[in-house]
């Protein structure tokens, strides 16, 4: 047993002093006779009450000192194997081609998320490159932060003309420099950079001892590039630009000892690529302190102290209820369930910080202990955030608490929408509205109905007609304590009138402003000669 806050034991001498004063002769006592009569209610227990009070205070002091029992502390150090991998994402204009859904760039981001999931024991650095190189995130094991930065990486805020594999290699070299690694691993995700500068890239990789792995995205047939305004990109002569996947870049991976795959929209081979990266990556043994489990014991002396205080300040003889004291102590829970409030607070904090994997772990512990609808609801919300939609759905369906029915049905609708089960999602939203009318639920319901109507209209349109691109459903999760504001519509021109806004209108504007997501602004690592010559700002 160990005391986490032993300095509280300094209060014990004060208790000893108080006991000495209390036991002093009546003529020198600090209490008057009337006060003693009130304190010592029953004559038979009069001699015991001060002692009980003293013992109770001593037990409270012991509780403040926080006695804990450390489990599995026999081995304090453990060896942790860590590998490093830099991931360079091509953000040139060619990556906006939509020959794979939804675009080469968006597909590449999803592929990187899969790499994060499958490569355990790795530290990742995230880079972006075109003709220039950018640092999105330095080496880190914090996958939640890496995913957040990747999700909000906006290539439009950076120079994205051209695509240079040497720029990716130079950027990786600068990221690896502080680590002093003998062998370095770099995963480049690109459409092939038109197959240019392969020899230059190969020479640079050999010089810097960089093992290059490749994920080539796109189709060999190619596709046109559309700008953000929906216009087809043209060259200086006015010809439409057709960009194709350049498979000859695979020579860079083969000649540096790396692995490569070429895909036109299939994530099935990502697992094999990750296996090859893990097999070939250099590993470093790092010793770190092994975590141990600390079981809190403070509630035992605290519970006994409360029982003693009860007998101290009530006119009840101790002997009459001594059996009750033993019974109360005996039925105290011997597990950590009494500390569920602490785990719930930690889980809620992790959820609000975006550490959803940690939040899931903590909510699972609380749910296993409490087995209530509220704990199942919170766990389902955390699972939803980690995209474990099937597990979240099963929990939402099992919630029977009437107070949670509306929120559970709303979030069930969101989960079904994410799974592509639109008809079921619409039914869930309708059931939620039958329980309680809600603006956000109503918006989600109408949005899905509109999407269904659009799909039906598109099916009925002639094939040669241009179809409008569909917007992704951004309906988020409606939390128990706070509401997501990402489901609001942008205000229309009719709403943008000079008349004073009422409170409801002001709230709509506030939600519309909150809809604007943050943008990741990487740090420039390498500027091409063209950028340097023009003194251009890279972002």
N, C-alpha and C positions, 0 to 999 in steps of 0.2 A: 504494500500500500504506500502511496505517496501523496503528500499534501501539495496542491498546486498554489495555494496562497498562504504559506505558513506564517507570514507576518501578523495575521489576525490572532495568533496564539499569544501575542503580547498583551492581549486584553485579559488573559487569565490572572495575572498578578492583581489587576484592579478588582476582579471578582473575589480574590482571596482577601484583599483589604476590606471590601464591602462585607464579607462574612465576619471578619474580625470585629467591625463596628457593630454589626447586628447582634453578635454574641456578647457584647460589652454589658456590664451591670446596668440595671435599670436606671440608677441615678445618673449614669453617664451616657445613657442611650440617646440617640438623636431623634427618636420617635417619642411622641407623647403617649400617655397611657391610653387615651381614647383612640389614637391612631393604631396602636398595637391591637386593641380590641377589634377594630374593623378589619385589620389585616389578618389576624388570627381568628377566623370566624367561629370555628368549633374547637372547644377546649381539648378534646381528645386528639385532634390532629394539629394542635398549635405548635408542637415541637417539630412536627414533620414539615409544615408548610415552608418555612424559610429554607430548609434543606432541599425540598423539591424545587423551589424557585432557583436556588443556586445551581443545582444539577441541570435544570432546564437552560439557564443562561450559559453554562459551560458547554452544553451540547450545541447551542446555537453558535457559539464561537467556533466549535469544531466544524460545524457545517460551513461557516464562512471560510474556513481554511481549505475547503474543497478536497476532501479525501478522494483519491481515485485509485483504481486498480488497473495497472498496465498489463495488458495481455500480449503475448508474442513479442517480448522485448529481448529475448535471449540473443538474437542476432541483430545488431544495430546497423550493420552495413551490408548492402547488397550490391551486386554488380549489375549495372544497367547498360545494355548494348544499344548504342545510338549510331545511326547512319545519317548522312546528309544528302539532300537532293535539291538542286535548283531547278525550278520549272519556269521556262520562258515561253510566254504566250504571244503569238503573232497577232498584232492589232492593226495590220495594214488594211487598206480599203478592200483588198481581195477577200478578206475574211468576212465581209458583209454579204458575200454571195449566198444565195438561198438554195443551192442545189442539194443541201442536206437541211433537214428541219431542226430548228426554225431558221438558223443561219450557221455558217461555219464557226463564227465567233461564239454564239450562244451554245452551240453543241460542245465546243472546246471547253467552255466554263464548266459544263456538266461533267465532262470527262475528267477535269482536274479535281472536282469534288469526289469523284469515284476513286481517284488516286489517293486522295487524303484518307478516305475510308479504309482502303485495302492495305496501305503501307503502315503497319504498326512499327514503333521504335524508330521512326524517322523524324528528322528536323527538316523543314521545308523553307526554302527562300522562293518568293514569287516575283518573277520579272515579266516585263512586257517589252516588246520591241517592234520597230518598223525599220526605218533607216537609222533610227536612234534607239538607245536602250534606256529603260526605266526600271527603278526599284519600286515594286509595289509593297513588299514586306520582306524584312531581313529573316535570317534563319530563326525558326520558331517551331515549337511543338503545339502551340495553341491553335488547334484546327478551327475552333469557333471564330477566332479573329481573322484567320486566313480566309475562311469562307465568306465572312462579312465583307472584307476588302475586295475579294474576287467578285462577289455579287454586284457591288457598286462601282466596279471598274468601268469607266466610260471612255471608250477609245476616241470619242469625238473631241475630248478636252486635250488630246495629245497629238503631236504630229504623227500622221499615219500614212504618209506618202512612201511608196516603195516598201520593200521587205528585204532585210539584210541579215543573213544568218551570222556573219562575222560580228554584227552588232550584238546579237544574243550571246555569243561566246565571250566577247570583251566584257559585257555586263556581268556574266557569270564569273569571269576571272576576278573581277573587283569584289564580288560578294564572297568568294572563297578565300581571298587574300588574307583577311584577319584570322582565319581558322587554321592556316598553315597545313592544309591537307595534302598528302602526297598524291593521292588519286581523287579526282573530283568527278561527280556524276551530274549530268545535265539532261533534262528532258525538254525537248523542244516540240512545241505543238504548233504546227503551221500547215499551210496548203502547199508548201514546197518552194515558196519564194521564187517562182518561175525557174527553178533549177539553176540559178546564177550563183557565181562566186563559190562554187563547191570546193575547188582546189584551195582557194584562200582560206576558207573555213576549216578544211582538213589540216592544213599546215598549222593554223593557229591552235586547233584542238590538240594536235600532237605536241606542240611546243609547251602548252600549258598543262599537259597530261589530263585533259578533260575527256571523259567517256561520254559520248553523245548517244542518247536514246531519242527516238523519233516517233511522234504520233502524227501521221499525215492525214489531213481531213479534206473532204471534197470529193468530186467525181472527175474521172479522166475526160468525160464529155465536156465538163465545164458549165458555166452559167454567167449571165450578165450580173453586173453590180448595180444595185439601186441605192441612191443616196437617202438621207433621212426624209427628204421631201418626196420620195417616191419616183424620182427621175432616174433613168438609166444613165450610167456613167459612160462618157465618151472620151476618146483620146484627142490629141491636138488637131488631128485631121478630121474630126467629127465622126469617126467610126465608133460603133458600139464596142465596148471592152468586154471580151469573153475571157474569163480566168479559169484555168484548168489546174488540177492537182498534178504537181511535178514529182513523179515517183522516182526520178533519177537521184533525188536527194538521199535516198536510202544508202548510197555509197558512203556517206558521211558516218552513218551509224555502224555499218559493217566494218569499215576500216579503222574505227576507234574502239571496237570491241563492245559496242552497245547493241540494243535491240530496237526493232522498229515494227510498227504495224501501219497499214493504210486502211482507212475506213471511209465509207460513204454514208455513215449515219448509224452504224451498229456499235453498241458499247460492249458487245459480248467478249471481245478480245482484250479489253482493258485489264481483266484479271491476269491473263497470261503476260502482258507487258509488265505489270507490277511484280509478278513472280520473277521475271528476268532482272528487273531493276534491283529487287531485294537480294537476288542471288549474286549479282556482280558488284554490288555496292560495298565499299570498304566499311568496316565496322570498328567502332572504338568502344572499349570497355570503360565505363564511368562508374566509380563507386559513390554511392549516395546513401544517406541514412534511411534505413528501412522504417516505414511508418508502422506504428503500433496502435492498438486499440485501447483507448482509455475509458474505463467504465466508471461513471460517476457514482459515488456512494453517499453524497451529502444529504440525500433525502431521508436516509435511515435515521441519523441522529436528529435531523430536523423534525421528523414525524414524532419521535419519542419526546422531544422537547415540547411540542405542541400539546401532547397528551398530559405531560407533567404540569404545564401551565394551566390547563383546564382544571386539574385537581387542586392546583395552588390557589386559584381565585374563586373556587366554588366550595360551598359547605358540604362536601361529599367526603366521606371517610375513604381513605386510600384502600383499605382492605376490602371494602365492599365491591370495588370495581377493579381489583388487581387482575382478576381473570380476563376482564375486558381489555386491559392493557396488553396482556400477552396475545390475545386474539387479534387485536388491531395490528400489532407488530408482525404477527405471523402471516397475515394476509397481505402484507405489503408486496407489491410486484417486485420480483427478483430480476426483471429484465429492464431494458432501457425505454420501455413504452412510456414511462412517466415523463420522459424528455422529448416526447413527440413534438411539443411546441417549439423546441429548439431546432429540430430537424426541419419542421415546417417553415420556420423563419429562414433557415439556410437555403432551403429549396426555393422559396419565393424570391430570395435575393439573387440566387443563381439564375432564375427564370428572367427576372427583370434586367439582369446584366447580359442576357443573351447566351449564357452558358447552359444551353438546353440539355446537353448530355448529362451534365452534373445534376441538373434539376430533376431529370428522369430518375437518376440513381437514388436521390434523396427521397423523392415522392414515392418510389417503390418501397422504400423502407417504412415510410409512414403508412402507406396503404396496407402493407402486410401486417402492421401492428394494429391499426385502427379498424380496417375493413369497413369503412363507411362510404356513403355515396359522395360526400364532399372530398375525401382523400382520393377516391377513384376519378372524380371529375378533374382535380388538379393534375393527377398523373396523366390523364388523357390529354389535357392541354399541352403538357410538356412533350408527350409523344408526338402530338400533332406538329409541334415546332421542329422536331427532329425528323419529320417526314415519315414516321412509322404509322402510316395512316390506318392500316388494318388493325393494329393493336389499339389505336385510339378509338376507332369505330366500335370495336367490341366493348370497350369500357363505357362509351357514351350510351350504347344501347342497353347497358345493364343498370343505368341510373334510374331509380324510382322515386327519389325524393321530389316532392311537389315543388319545393322552393327552387330546385335546380332544373326543373323540366324545360323551361323556356331556353335557358342558356345551353343545356345539353342538346336539345333538338337543333338549335341554331348551329352549334359547332359540329353536330352530326351532319348537317347539310353541307357545311364547309368541307368536311372530310370526304363526303361522297363526291362532291364536285372535284376535289383534287384527284380522286380515284377514277374520274371520268364517268361516274354513274349519275348522269344529269337528271334522269327521270326520278330516281330515288331521292336526290338532293332537293328537287322541287317539292316532293311530298313532305320531306323533313321540315323545310321552311314553312310550308303551309300548316303543318301541325304546330310548329312553334308560334305562328301567328294566331292560331286558335287558342293557345294558352295565354298569350299576351301580345298586344300590338306593339311593334318595335320598328323604328325607322330603318335601322340597318338591315334587319331581317327582310323587311319589305323591299329594300333596294336590291339585295342579293337575289330574291325571288324573281323580281321583274327583270333583272339582268340576265339570269339564266333562261328565262322565257324568251327574251329578245334574241339570245344566242341560238336557241332552238329554231326560232322563226327565220333567222338569217341563214342557218344551215339548210333549212327546208327550201328557202328561196334560191339559194345557190345551187341546190340539186335540180331545181326546175329551170335554171338559166341555161341558155345554149353554152356549149363548151368554149366557143371562141370569145365569149364576153369576159371582160376583165373582172376578176373578183376582188372585192375589197378585203384587205388583210384583217383578220380577226384579232381583237384584243384579248389578251389572256385574262382570265378571271383572277382578280387580285383580292378577292374576298379573303379577309384574314380571320383570325380567331377572336371570338368575343369572350373575354376573360371574366372571371367571377367578380373581381374587384375593380377592373378598369376595362374600358371599351376600346377596341381598335378603331382608328379613324381613317383607315385606308380604303374604305368602301364608299366614300362620299363622291358624288359627281362634282366635276368642275362647274363653277357657276356659269350660267349662260349669259349672253349679252343682255337679255331682258332683265336679268337680275342685277346687272351692273349699272344701276341708276343712281343719280345723285341724292335721292331722298334718304333721310336718316334710316339706318337699319334697326330693326327691332332685335330683341335678345335672341330669338330663334334664328334670324338671319345672320347675326354675328357669329353664332356657333357654327353655322354652315361654312362661313368664310374661314373660321379658325380650323375646322377640319380639312377644308380644301388646301390650306397652306401647309398643314401637317402631312398632307399626302406627298409633298415633294421630298423624295428620298435623298439622303446624303450621297455625295459623289467622291469616290476615291481619287486622290490626286497624287500620283506617284512622284518620286524624286528622280530627276534625270541622272543617269549613270554614264551615258556615252552619247556624244553628239557626232553625227556624221559630218563629213567635210562640207556637204551642201548646207547643213544647218549652221555650221561655224561660219561659213563664208557669208551667208545672208544675215548672220547675227539673229537668227530666228529664236523665238521663245518656244521651248518644247511643250510647255503646258501653261 
